[in-house]
Amino acid sequence: MSSKLLAKVSSDEVPRLEVQQAMLSMKYWNNNKEWTLEEKFDHIAEAGFTGIFGALPESGEQKLWRNLLERSSFTSGLESFPVSGEQLTSLLEQSSDYPALYINAQVPDVFCVGDNITFR
């Protein structure tokens, strides 16, 4: 396993509770018109959240997301629905330098049972 996939924990940091807003739920709050990304971050901050939870931004958008995270002093968590170990490994590698506290990997089809879970 690549060393850049290993988690690093700083013993200097004081534990604290993070309350993150899911980006998926930030659509259509303004008279059925979606807010800009900047407006979403502003509203999340005004509501008292400490971070956001959502998918890894496309590589061309990561600089903007990083700037907004820093400006808002937000933490972030990533959602994922990998269908294979290779897909999860790819996500871990892609996000290795993104400022996420964690990656929440979920089963993509919660109604899938038996051999269908492992053979896709």
C-alpha positions in Angstrom: 0.0 0.0 0.0 1.2 3.5 -0.8 2.4 5.5 2.1 0.3 8.5 1.0 -2.8 6.4 1.7 -2.0 6.1 5.4 -3.9 8.3 7.8 -1.9 10.8 9.8 -3.1 11.9 13.2 -1.5 14.9 15.0 -1.3 14.5 18.8 -1.2 18.3 19.1 -4.8 18.7 18.0 -7.5 18.9 20.6 -10.5 16.7 19.9 -13.6 18.6 19.0 -17.1 17.9 17.6 -17.5 18.7 13.9 -21.0 19.5 12.6 -21.0 19.3 8.8 -23.7 20.3 6.3 -24.3 17.9 3.4 -23.7 19.8 0.1 -26.4 17.6 -1.6 -29.0 19.3 0.6 -28.0 22.8 -0.4 -30.0 23.0 -3.6 -32.9 25.2 -4.4 -33.2 27.3 -1.3 -33.7 30.6 -3.0 -37.1 30.6 -4.7 -36.3 27.4 -6.6 -33.0 28.9 -7.9 -29.8 27.2 -6.8 -27.3 29.3 -4.9 -23.8 29.8 -6.2 -21.1 27.7 -4.4 -19.9 30.8 -2.6 -23.5 31.6 -1.4 -23.8 28.0 -0.2 -20.6 28.3 1.9 -21.8 31.6 3.3 -25.2 30.2 4.3 -23.6 27.2 5.9 -21.2 29.3 7.9 -24.1 31.7 9.0 -26.0 28.6 10.2 -23.1 27.7 12.5 -21.8 24.5 10.8 -18.1 23.8 11.1 -17.7 22.1 7.7 -19.2 20.4 4.7 -19.8 16.8 3.5 -19.9 15.9 -0.2 -18.3 14.4 -3.2 -14.7 15.0 -4.1 -14.7 18.1 -6.4 -13.6 17.7 -10.0 -9.8 18.4 -10.3 -10.5 21.7 -12.1 -12.7 22.9 -9.2 -10.5 21.8 -6.3 -8.7 25.1 -6.0 -11.9 27.0 -5.6 -13.2 24.5 -3.0 -9.9 24.7 -1.1 -10.1 28.5 -1.1 -13.7 28.5 0.2 -12.9 25.9 2.8 -10.0 28.0 4.1 -12.0 31.2 3.9 -14.8 29.7 6.0 -12.4 27.8 8.3 -14.4 24.7 7.4 -13.4 21.0 7.6 -14.6 18.6 5.0 -15.7 15.0 4.7 -16.1 13.0 1.5 -18.9 10.8 0.4 -18.3 7.9 -2.0 -20.2 4.9 -3.4 -17.4 2.6 -4.7 -18.5 -0.5 -6.5 -15.1 -2.2 -6.3 -11.9 -2.1 -4.3 -10.2 -0.6 -7.2 -12.6 2.3 -7.3 -12.1 2.9 -3.6 -8.3 2.8 -4.0 -8.6 5.3 -6.9 -10.7 7.7 -4.8 -8.2 7.4 -1.9 -5.3 8.2 -4.3 -7.3 11.1 -5.9 -8.2 12.6 -2.6 -4.8 12.1 -0.9 -3.9 15.8 -1.0 -7.5 17.1 -0.6 -8.2 18.5 2.9 -10.8 15.9 4.0 -11.0 14.6 7.6 -12.5 11.3 6.4 -14.1 9.4 3.5 -17.5 7.8 4.1 -17.6 4.8 1.7 -21.1 3.4 1.3 -22.6 0.4 -0.5 -24.0 1.9 -3.7 -27.1 -0.4 -3.8 -28.5 -0.9 -0.3 -31.0 -3.5 -1.7 -28.3 -5.7 -3.2 -27.9 -9.1 -1.4 -25.9 -12.3 -1.7 -23.4 -12.8 -4.5 -24.5 -9.6 -6.2 -22.7 -7.6 -3.5 -19.3 -9.0 -4.4 -19.6 -9.6 -8.1 -20.2 -6.4 -10.1 
